[in-house]
């Protein structure tokens, strides 16, 4: 059976692909997606990052509360 040996170009290509995959994996580990950041607020807030300035955050409505009562759960009225 005749087997083809790997040439210098084949090895360089494999090394390039391995380095590229490792760089992508490290980038995903150290730089998580920015869209999921909540900027220090809890999960009931949704924030949008602006090009300049601070992010704009909006509090999500409470699903269990009747219409118009999306305030804090423990806040006094």
N, C-alpha and C positions, 0 to 999 in steps of 0.2 A: 504494500500500500504506500503510495507516495503522499507524504504530508508536506504541506507548504510551510516553510519556516517564517517566523516573523522577521520582517526587515526593520531597519532603523526608523523608517517612516511610520510603520505600524506601531512601534513602541512609542514614538513621539506622539502619535495620535491618541493612543490609550492613556498616556501620561497626561496629556492636555485635557481629555474628558474627565479623568479622575480628579485633577486639580480644579476644574470648573465645578464639578458636582460638590466637592468639599467646600469651595468658596460659597456656593449657594446655600449649602446646609448651615455653615457658620453664620452667614448673613441672616438667615431666618431665625437662628437661635438667639443672636445678640441684638437684633433690631426687629422686634415684633411689629406687627401691623399697627399703624398709627390710628386707624379708623376705630379701633376698639378701646382706645384710651378714654377714661371718664374724667380726667383732670382733677382727681381728688374727691369727686362726689360719689355718691352711692349708685347702685344699679338702677334706681328710679329716675336718674337723670340721663338725658341724651345731649351730648355736646358736639358741636361742629367746629372744626378748626378753621380760622380765618387766615387769609394770606398775610395780613398785617394786623397786629393787635392781639388782644386776648380772645379765647374761644367764646362762643355763644352757647349757653346751656339752657335747656328747657326741661322742666320737670314733667315727667310722664304722668298721665292721669291714673288714678287708682281704679282698677276695674271693679272692685267690690263696692265702691261708693256710688250713691245715686248721682244723677246729673247735677253738676254744679258744686259738688262736695269733694273735690280732689285735693283738699288741704292735707296738712300733716296729721298723722295718725294720733300722736300724743299731744298735739297743741291745744291749748285752751281757747275758747271762743270769746 
